[in-house]
Amino acid sequence: MPRCYRDFVIRSWEPRDRTAAAEVIRVVLAEYGLDWEPEGADRDVLEVEACYQAVGGEFWVVERQNRVVGTAAYYPVDRGEAAVEIRKMYLLPEVRGQGLGKYLLHQLEQAIAAQPFQTIWIETASVLAEAVKLYESNSYQPAAGVETARCDRVYLKRLQD
């Protein structure tokens, strides 16, 4: 599964990544004035085995020089037939602006399309302006039905057969 982009390695999460992945997400949330919620919206990062791996999802980490600098994940959701939600797509500030986010999104889409999924959902917050721009520039359509308290936007993309 490992994928490479420039000097980054994108690979499947391993239990040894739990603390580093959580720290990446906590740091990025704090940067935008959002709270780290280990008992709520971020519980899944601490319970990857149950929240992703056991239900047919995937959780990836992005490394540079053996240091976790980003995360990305998806799992099946009950939002229509054959739906998944992309979650936890976070990159530390020092690795942004290199096309890594777009590459990561496309790799997630390819992994999802290789399975019997038809719709991708993404929730985000308006304050994460770079994320909003990324999703909108990659054919994600605004939708209704935000389920995560700190989010105020939801997008969907239907996969082509």
C-alpha positions as CSV (number, residue, x, y, z in Angstrom):
1,M,0.0,0.0,0.0
2,P,2.8,2.5,0.6
3,R,2.6,5.4,-1.9
4,C,5.2,8.0,-2.5
5,Y,4.8,11.7,-3.4
6,R,8.0,13.7,-3.6
7,D,9.8,12.9,-0.3
8,F,6.6,11.8,1.4
9,V,5.5,8.3,2.1
10,I,1.8,7.6,2.5
11,R,1.2,4.3,4.3
12,S,-1.4,2.4,6.3
13,W,-1.7,3.4,10.0
14,E,0.0,1.1,12.5
15,P,-0.6,1.1,16.3
16,R,2.7,2.8,16.8
17,D,1.3,5.8,14.9
18,R,-1.6,6.5,17.4
19,T,0.1,9.3,19.4
20,A,1.8,10.9,16.4
21,A,-1.4,10.9,14.3
22,A,-3.4,12.4,17.1
23,E,-0.8,15.1,17.7
24,V,-0.9,16.1,14.0
25,I,-4.6,16.5,14.2
26,R,-4.5,18.3,17.6
27,V,-1.9,20.8,16.3
28,V,-3.8,21.6,13.1
29,L,-7.1,22.0,14.9
30,A,-5.4,24.4,17.4
31,E,-3.9,26.4,14.5
32,Y,-7.5,27.2,13.3
33,G,-9.0,27.7,16.7
34,L,-10.8,24.4,16.8
35,D,-10.8,22.1,19.8
36,W,-9.3,18.6,19.9
37,E,-12.2,16.4,21.0
38,P,-10.8,13.0,22.2
39,E,-14.1,12.0,23.7
40,G,-16.1,13.3,20.7
41,A,-15.2,14.1,17.1
42,D,-11.6,12.8,17.4
43,R,-12.3,9.6,19.3
44,D,-11.8,7.7,16.1
45,V,-8.2,8.7,15.9
46,L,-7.5,7.0,19.2
47,E,-9.6,3.9,18.2
48,V,-8.5,3.4,14.6
49,E,-8.8,-0.4,14.8
50,A,-12.5,-0.3,15.8
51,C,-13.5,2.9,13.9
52,Y,-11.8,2.2,10.6
53,Q,-10.1,-1.1,10.2
54,A,-12.9,-3.3,11.6
55,V,-15.6,-1.6,9.5
56,G,-13.9,-1.7,6.1
57,G,-12.3,1.7,6.2
58,E,-8.7,2.8,6.0
59,F,-6.6,5.2,8.0
60,W,-3.3,6.5,6.5
61,V,-0.4,8.4,7.8
62,V,1.9,10.7,5.8
63,E,5.5,10.6,6.7
64,R,8.6,12.6,5.8
65,Q,11.9,11.4,7.0
66,N,10.1,8.9,9.3
67,R,8.1,11.6,11.0
68,V,4.3,11.6,10.8
69,V,3.3,15.0,9.2
70,G,-0.2,14.2,8.0
71,T,-3.2,11.9,8.1
72,A,-6.1,10.8,5.9
73,A,-8.9,8.3,6.3
74,Y,-12.3,7.0,5.2
75,Y,-14.9,4.7,6.4
76,P,-18.4,3.5,5.3
77,V,-21.3,5.6,6.5
78,D,-25.1,5.3,6.5
79,R,-25.7,8.2,4.2
80,G,-27.4,6.5,1.3
81,E,-26.3,3.3,-0.5
82,A,-22.6,2.4,-0.7
83,A,-21.4,5.6,0.9
84,V,-18.1,6.5,2.6
85,E,-16.9,9.6,4.5
86,I,-13.4,11.0,4.0
87,R,-12.1,12.0,7.5
88,K,-9.1,13.2,9.3
89,M,-7.3,14.7,6.3
90,Y,-4.8,16.9,8.0
91,L,-1.3,18.2,7.1
92,L,1.1,20.1,9.3
93,P,1.7,23.6,8.2
94,E,5.3,23.0,7.1
95,V,4.2,20.4,4.4
96,R,1.4,22.4,2.9
97,G,1.6,24.2,-0.5
98,Q,3.3,21.3,-2.3
99,G,0.4,19.6,-3.9
100,L,0.3,16.9,-1.2
101,G,-3.3,17.6,-0.2
102,K,-4.5,17.2,-3.7
103,Y,-2.5,14.1,-4.2
104,L,-3.7,12.6,-1.0
105,L,-7.4,13.4,-1.9
106,H,-6.9,11.7,-5.3
107,Q,-5.3,8.6,-3.7
108,L,-8.2,8.3,-1.2
109,E,-10.7,8.6,-4.1
110,Q,-8.8,5.9,-6.1
111,A,-8.8,3.5,-3.0
112,I,-12.5,4.2,-2.5
113,A,-13.4,3.7,-6.2
114,A,-11.7,0.3,-6.2
115,Q,-14.4,-0.8,-3.8
116,P,-18.1,-1.0,-4.2
117,F,-18.7,2.6,-3.0
118,Q,-20.8,5.1,-4.9
119,T,-20.8,8.3,-2.9
120,I,-18.1,10.1,-0.9
121,W,-19.0,12.5,1.9
122,I,-16.8,15.1,3.5
123,E,-17.5,17.3,6.5
124,T,-15.4,20.3,7.3
125,A,-15.4,23.7,8.9
126,S,-15.4,27.0,7.0
127,V,-12.4,28.2,8.9
128,L,-10.4,25.4,7.2
129,A,-10.4,27.6,4.0
130,E,-7.7,25.5,2.2
131,A,-9.7,22.3,2.7
132,V,-12.9,24.0,1.4
133,K,-11.0,25.2,-1.7
134,L,-9.5,21.8,-2.2
135,Y,-12.8,20.0,-2.1
136,E,-14.7,22.5,-4.2
137,S,-12.0,22.5,-6.9
138,N,-12.2,18.7,-7.0
139,S,-15.9,18.4,-7.9
140,Y,-17.3,18.0,-4.4
141,Q,-20.7,19.5,-4.2
142,P,-22.2,21.3,-1.2
143,A,-24.8,19.2,0.6
144,A,-26.9,19.3,3.7
145,G,-26.7,17.2,6.8
146,V,-23.7,18.2,8.9
147,E,-23.3,15.7,11.7
148,T,-20.2,16.9,13.5
149,A,-20.6,19.8,15.9
150,R,-17.4,21.7,14.9
151,C,-18.2,21.4,11.2
152,D,-20.5,23.7,9.3
153,R,-20.0,22.4,5.7
154,V,-20.7,19.0,4.1
155,Y,-19.8,18.0,0.6
156,L,-20.5,15.0,-1.5
157,K,-19.2,13.5,-4.7
158,R,-20.8,10.7,-6.7
159,L,-18.4,8.2,-8.2
160,Q,-18.8,7.3,-11.9
161,D,-19.3,3.7,-12.9
